[in-house]
Amino acid sequence: MSIENSPIVTPEKRETSAPKIVEDLIHQAERAKASDIHLQMGNGGAAVSFRLDGLMTPVTQFSADIAERVFGRVKFLARLKTYQESMPQDGRMDQRSVHASSDIRVATYPTVTGEKIVLRLFNPASAKGIAELEFPGDAAEELTKFLRQPSGMLLLTGPAGSGKTTTIYACLRCLAESGGRHIITIEDPVEQIVPGVMQTEVSEARGLDFALAARHLLRQDPQAFVIGEIRDEETANIAVRAALTGHLVISTLHAGSCKGVLERLLVLCADRSAIAAAVDLVLNQRLMRKLCRQCLGTGCGACLQTGYQGRAPLVEWLRITDALRAQIRARQLESVAPQYTLEECARVLLQKGVTNEPERERVFGL
């Protein structure tokens, strides 16, 4: 598809102005509720795709001369080196410069076919509270119950793009709105600004990683804090000790299942009794696309012909009971199983007509 025939610029306008093209791209992505805009340089031009509900959706193509100007404009607005194409760069675009409602992060990366640019869109207006997460009733109740606790640990798991960050920000808003607590986060990156929360962004370039930030975080005397990800033994031990000494701790740990979270934590932290006493709740998440309400899955302009618009969470959770604490101390986790399973959550959504069988098969790889 040429730039003249793309849905971004109409044939009547035949727009070749890079500032106007970039602005129109961002506005269309916002209307489509895309999370990212991908620009991939290739032979003879650049391909443009939106990430819609977690999946890449081709949108248009730019000719080589248009692509060169568009890439240059994006890097200029993000305060990056416009001449640098052989090394990755990261920046942030002032949303006012393109009349956008989203905060826009820009990342460039060199590939064998040319430069790749990704624009990530973060709209503060789309931030969710606990009620807007659409969790199954029991899972939402368990999460709310945990957030009322004075101390303890919540661990979330799931692959990239499974909704963990959205859940964490909903938790932060709930804690901030309830008032009375000093709340600190360590994030990579900070994707949303939450009023009333002290937020810190790790930076490998400055030598500020999760472990170093967590070590110094406790000197700020927080009552609740978020560690974006537990990646190493030091961070794991700091988080466990904090939960045991009167802090409310929320973090993520890549494991793939509720049982896997406990198994991985036992590898990172040698003190099984401390883990058993510290962890209170484990959540495992996935996201499943919902059928477009306007076309009911057949494809229309509103969903860019995908048939889907928006996503619903699949959640399985594990509340740590006294019996399970004994199993953790004994390192006997063979029988550990969550309340409901992701598959059972998916079946409920199918029965309600929220999604369809092809989407279930895609999520579970059937």
Stockholm file with secondary structure:
# STOCKHOLM 1.0

chainA/1-366         MSIENSPIVTPEKRETSAPKIVEDLIHQAERAKASDIHLQMGNGGAAVSFRLDGLMTPVTQFSADIAERVFGRVKFLARLKTYQESMPQDGRMDQRSVHASSDIRVATYPTVTGEKIVLRLFNPASAKGIAELEFPGDAAEELTKFLRQPSGMLLLTGPAGSGKTTTIYACLRCLAESGGRHIITIEDPVEQIVPGVMQTEVSEARGLDFALAARHLLRQDPQAFVIGEIRDEETANIAVRAALTGHLVISTLHAGSCKGVLERLLVLCADRSAIAAAVDLVLNQRLMRKLCRQCLGTGCGACLQTGYQGRAPLVEWLRITDALRAQIRARQLESVAPQYTLEECARVLLQKGVTNEPERERVFGL
#=GR chainA/1-366 SS CCSTTSSSSCTTTCCCCHHHHHHHHHHHHHHTTCSEEEEEEETTEEEEEEEETTEEEEEEEEEHHHHHHHHHHHHHHTTCCTTCCSSCEEEEECGGGGTCSSEEEEEEEEETTEEEEEEEEECGGGCCCTGGGCCCHHHHHHHHHHHTSSSEEEEEECCTTSSHHHHHHHHHHHHHHHCSCCEEEEESSCCSCCTTCEEEECBTTTTBCHHHHHHHHGGGCCSEEEESCCCSHHHHHHHHHHHHTTCEEEEECCCSSHHHHHHHHHHHCCCHHHHHHHEEEEEEEEEEEEECTTTTTSCCGGGTTSSEEEEEEEEEEEECCHHHHHHHHTTCCTTCCCBSCHHHHHHHHHHTTSSCHHHHHHHHTC
#=GC SS_cons         CCSTTSSSSCTTTCCCCHHHHHHHHHHHHHHTTCSEEEEEEETTEEEEEEEETTEEEEEEEEEHHHHHHHHHHHHHHTTCCTTCCSSCEEEEECGGGGTCSSEEEEEEEEETTEEEEEEEEECGGGCCCTGGGCCCHHHHHHHHHHHTSSSEEEEEECCTTSSHHHHHHHHHHHHHHHCSCCEEEEESSCCSCCTTCEEEECBTTTTBCHHHHHHHHGGGCCSEEEESCCCSHHHHHHHHHHHHTTCEEEEECCCSSHHHHHHHHHHHCCCHHHHHHHEEEEEEEEEEEEECTTTTTSCCGGGTTSSEEEEEEEEEEEECCHHHHHHHHTTCCTTCCCBSCHHHHHHHHHHTTSSCHHHHHHHHTC
//
